[in-house]
Structures are given as structure tokens and as C-alpha cells.
Amino acid sequence: MTDENNKSSPTILGLKKLSEDDIEILIDEVYDLTHRNLTKKVPNNRLNDYDIFIDIDTTSDDLNIEIDISYNLSTSKIEKHEKIIKETLEETFNDLDTYLKEKFSN
């Protein structure tokens, strides 16, 4: 099940121009941050029920990172899963902001 509420996509300003290698590293880091934050909220035996998709757009002068977390679980606990995903995305973007400032700021 996927819902638009499961996506988060801020535009991040004030960073250096990223190379292809930088973008590949960033994709891996965003995935790792998201997975690590999700692991804090979901039991290990349920992690495979969640899918994480990362999209990074650098076509404009801004960096746009989209994280989509979907889940393949029964609809009986939708609110619980939505809350987990929302909290995971918030935590991930907070961590990502710190990471980007440390590694890629001008």
C-alpha cells in the first residue's frame, strides 16, 4: 500500500554542485539513514514489509530529495504504519540535513 503521505521531498539549498559520484554516495546515505531510522520503529521480522525508494533530482540549481516508504501489510493497522513512516521521514530528513551540511555545503 502506498499513500502520498508516505513521501517527503524538501528542496535543499546552499550546497556545492554535486558530481555523479557525490549523488551515488548520497543515495546510499539517504537509504541507510532511512533504513536505520525505520529499524528503530519496526521489529526486524517486519522490516521486509516496508520498501524504501530514493529519488534525487539535480536538474535545477537546487537539490531535491524524495523518499518514499511503502508497506505491504494488512490495512487493519494503517494509522500505525502511517505514523511510523511519518516519524521515520522526519527523523531521516533531520539527520540528512546535518549530513549534507557536514559533507556538501559551500
C-alpha positions in Angstrom: 0.0 0.0 0.0 1.3 3.4 -0.9 0.0 6.8 0.1 1.1 10.3 -0.7 1.6 10.9 3.0 4.5 8.4 2.8 6.6 10.7 0.7 8.7 13.6 1.7 10.5 15.8 -0.6 12.2 19.0 0.6 14.4 21.2 -1.5 17.8 21.7 0.0 19.7 24.9 -0.7 23.3 26.1 -0.1 25.2 23.0 -1.3 28.1 22.7 -3.7 27.4 21.3 -7.2 27.3 17.6 -6.8 29.2 15.2 -9.0 27.8 11.8 -10.2 29.9 10.2 -7.5 28.5 12.5 -4.9 25.0 11.7 -5.9 25.7 7.9 -5.8 27.1 8.3 -2.3 24.2 10.5 -1.3 21.6 7.9 -2.5 23.3 5.2 -0.4 23.5 7.5 2.6 19.8 8.5 2.3 18.8 4.9 2.1 21.0 3.9 5.0 19.6 6.8 7.2 16.0 5.9 6.3 16.6 2.2 6.9 18.3 2.9 10.2 15.5 5.1 11.4 12.9 2.7 10.3 14.7 -0.1 12.2 14.2 1.9 15.4 10.5 1.7 15.0 9.8 -1.7 13.4 10.7 -5.1 14.6 13.3 -6.9 12.4 10.9 -9.5 11.3 8.6 -6.8 9.8 11.3 -4.7 8.0 10.8 -6.7 4.8 7.2 -5.4 4.7 8.5 -1.9 4.1 10.1 -0.7 0.8 12.2 2.4 0.6 12.6 4.3 -2.6 15.0 7.3 -3.1 14.9 9.8 -5.9 17.4 12.6 -6.2 16.8 15.4 -8.7 19.6 17.8 -9.5 18.2 19.1 -12.8 17.7 22.6 -11.4 20.2 24.5 -9.2 18.5 23.1 -6.1 18.9 19.6 -4.7 15.5 17.8 -4.4 15.5 14.5 -2.5 12.4 12.4 -2.4 12.0 9.5 0.0 9.0 7.1 -0.5 8.3 4.4 2.1 5.6 2.0 1.2 4.4 -1.0 3.1 2.9 -4.4 2.3 0.8 -5.1 5.4 -2.8 -5.6 6.2 -4.9 -2.5 6.2 -6.1 -3.1 9.7 -3.3 -1.0 11.2 -3.0 1.8 8.6 -2.8 4.6 11.2 0.1 2.8 13.0 2.1 2.3 9.8 1.4 5.9 8.6 2.7 7.2 12.0 5.8 5.0 11.8 6.5 6.2 8.2 5.9 9.9 9.1 8.2 9.7 12.1 10.9 7.9 10.1 10.8 10.5 7.3 11.0 13.4 9.8 13.9 11.8 11.6 15.7 10.9 8.3 15.4 14.5 6.9 16.8 15.9 10.2 19.7 13.5 10.0 20.1 14.2 6.3 20.2 18.0 6.9 23.1 17.5 9.3 24.9 15.1 6.9 24.6 17.5 3.9 25.8 20.5 5.9 28.9 18.5 7.0 29.7 16.9 3.7 28.4 19.1 0.9 28.0 22.7 2.0 29.7 25.6 0.2 
